[in-house]
């Protein structure tokens, strides 16, 4: 039985999420010198269990499958015509990809910042995600269902505004998933291209999960432009710990 590209665009990103979570989990075992937090610290400091996190992410991914599938149908024709969607040239795809990144980053920054500023939304919605004071890779998408819904809407807007085809969206959202996992991984690996070519890396995002950094470094998952432009950037350094790992140091008072 042939699976449509619309269905693949909804199913592949969740599969990528768990596959790359496993890869990062294995790396964390053997690359202790690149860890921002000692092993086991997430169990000590986080107020939510990993079982609860997994259940929450599965609910979020079920919502994602439904909403993204509906978004692809907005742009495609039913029946045989749907198979005739033509891929544009590589330069056009590159422009669409960049537009989608900008749209997604912009949505994420302003929604993310607002639910921190609004005390009601922070207490009842975003605090769910910040129960992870020490982020870890497969907890990247854990959050309140309402926040998950807003994140999915941002992805749907990036897809629709950029004008990318369904096939291109499969690559784009798979990459977005990997980037989101990377910034929550707690692994500052110098030869990791996702961190070498993007300032928005796991150290940048880890500052936001620290208690003194909650109102800084809102940007995700690609660039840090909005934080720089609007004055919400928290500078930091990454230093070696005595046990051989790494430690994040904030460079100004929150």
BELURBEL-V737703 format. One record per residue. N is the residue number from 1. OMEGA is omega as a letter, one per 20 degrees, with the letter a starting at -180 (999 if undefined). Layout:
# BELURBEL-V737703
N&OMEGA / N&OMEGA
This chain:
# BELURBEL-V737703
1&a / 2&r / 3&a / 4&r / 5&r / 6&a / 7&r / 8&a / 9&r / 10&a / 11&a / 12&r / 13&r / 14&r / 15&r / 16&a / 17&a / 18&r / 19&a / 20&r / 21&r / 22&r / 23&r / 24&r / 25&r / 26&r / 27&a / 28&r / 29&a / 30&a / 31&a / 32&a / 33&r / 34&a / 35&r / 36&a / 37&r / 38&r / 39&r / 40&a / 41&r / 42&r / 43&a / 44&a / 45&a / 46&a / 47&r / 48&a / 49&r / 50&r / 51&r / 52&r / 53&a / 54&r / 55&a / 56&a / 57&r / 58&r / 59&r / 60&a / 61&r / 62&r / 63&a / 64&a / 65&a / 66&a / 67&r / 68&r / 69&r / 70&r / 71&r / 72&a / 73&r / 74&a / 75&a / 76&r / 77&r / 78&r / 79&a / 80&a / 81&a / 82&a / 83&a / 84&r / 85&a / 86&r / 87&r / 88&r / 89&a / 90&r / 91&r / 92&r / 93&r / 94&r / 95&r / 96&r / 97&a / 98&r / 99&a / 100&r / 101&a / 102&r / 103&a / 104&r / 105&a / 106&r / 107&a / 108&a / 109&a / 110&r / 111&a / 112&a / 113&a / 114&a / 115&r / 116&a / 117&a / 118&a / 119&r / 120&a / 121&r / 122&a / 123&a / 124&a / 125&a / 126&r / 127&r / 128&r / 129&a / 130&r / 131&r / 132&r / 133&r / 134&a / 135&r / 136&b / 137&a / 138&r / 139&a / 140&a / 141&a / 142&r / 143&r / 144&a / 145&r / 146&r / 147&r / 148&r / 149&r / 150&r / 151&a / 152&r / 153&r / 154&r / 155&r / 156&r / 157&r / 158&r / 159&a / 160&a / 161&a / 162&a / 163&a / 164&r / 165&r / 166&a / 167&r / 168&a / 169&r / 170&r / 171&a / 172&a / 173&r / 174&r / 175&r / 176&r / 177&a / 178&r / 179&r / 180&r / 181&a / 182&a / 183&r / 184&a / 185&a / 186&a / 187&r / 188&a / 189&a / 190&a / 191&r / 192&a / 193&r / 194&r / 195&a / 196&a / 197&r / 198&r / 199&r / 200&a / 201&a / 202&r / 203&r / 204&a / 205&r / 206&r / 207&a / 208&a / 209&r / 210&a / 211&a / 212&a / 213&a / 214&a / 215&r / 216&r / 217&r / 218&a / 219&r / 220&j / 221&a / 222&a / 223&r / 224&a / 225&a / 226&r / 227&r / 228&a / 229&a / 230&r / 231&r / 232&r / 233&r / 234&r / 235&a / 236&r / 237&r / 238&a / 239&r / 240&r / 241&r / 242&r / 243&r / 244&r / 245&a / 246&r / 247&a / 248&r / 249&r / 250&a / 251&r / 252&r / 253&r / 254&999
